[in-house]
């Protein structure tokens, strides 16, 4: 019975980390768009401020995960969160830039 509970806890942990990393990617894309709202899409795509917004979102997530989850902190976990956040940010911000949408 305890194996089932441990499996369930691991599954809930995986869902929570994936969901929050994806949500953080969307938030980073919105922040990037807000920081580059007056620029052309080409200039906005090369903006270092937009990239720093992504790095800041990733940097904020990692200590929170250390506090919330008991088994956290391996290189694989950090890489997974950074990659998931980056991919969602890249796709979301790419859609925002190519569509010409304005979030704010």
N, C-alpha and C positions, 0 to 999 in steps of 0.2 A: 504494500500500500504506500509506503513512503517513497518508493521509486516513482509511482504515478504522481505523487505530489511534487517531487523534485522535477520531473519532466514537465509538469504543468507550469511550475514556477519558471523554468528555463524558457518555455514557450512564451509566457507572458512577458518575460524580460526581453526576448528577441523582438516581439511585436512592439513593445514600448520604445525600444531603442530605434528600430526602423522607422516607426511613425514619427517620433520626435525629430529624427535626423531629416526626414523628408519635409516635415513642416518647417524646420529651420532653414532648409534650402529655399523654400518658397519665400520665407521672410527675408532671407538674404537677397533674393532676386528683387523683391519689392524695395528693399533698402538701396540696392544698387541702382534701380531705376530712379528712385527719389534723388539720389546723389548726382545723377547724370541727366536730369530731366530736360535741361536746356541744350543739350548737345545733340549733334547728329548721331544716327545709329553707329556709323563707323568710328566716330570719336569716342562715343560712349563705350563701345566694345573694347577699346584699348585703355580705358581709364583705370588707373591704379587705385583710385578711391573705391571703385566698385569692387575690385578684387580684395581690398582690405576689409570691406564689409563682410565678404565671405569668410575671410580668415578670422575676423572678430566673432562671427557667429559660431564658428567651429571652436574657437578658444573658449567661448562661454559655455558651450555644451559639455566639454570634457570634465571640468571640475564638478559640474552638477551630477554627471553620471557617477563620479567617484563617491559622492555623498549618498546618492539614492540606492545604488546597487552594491551588494556585498562583494561579488566576484566581478571586478572590473579593473581594467588598467593594462591589460596586455597590449602589445604592439598591434596584434591583429584587431582588437576592439577599436583602438584609436584609428587605425587605418580604415576600418569599415565605416566608422562615423564620418570621418573626413571625406571619404569617397562618396558615400551616399549623399551627404550634404552638397558636395561639389556637383554631382551629376544632376540633382534636382535643381540646383541653382542655375547651372549651365542651360538646361533645357527651358526652364521657366523664363529666365532672362532673355534667352534667344528668341523665344516666342514673343515676348514683350517688345524686343527691339525690332524684329522683322514685321510685326503687325502694325507698328506705329501706335500702339495703345499707350494711354497715359493713365497711370494708376492714381496719381494725385491730382 
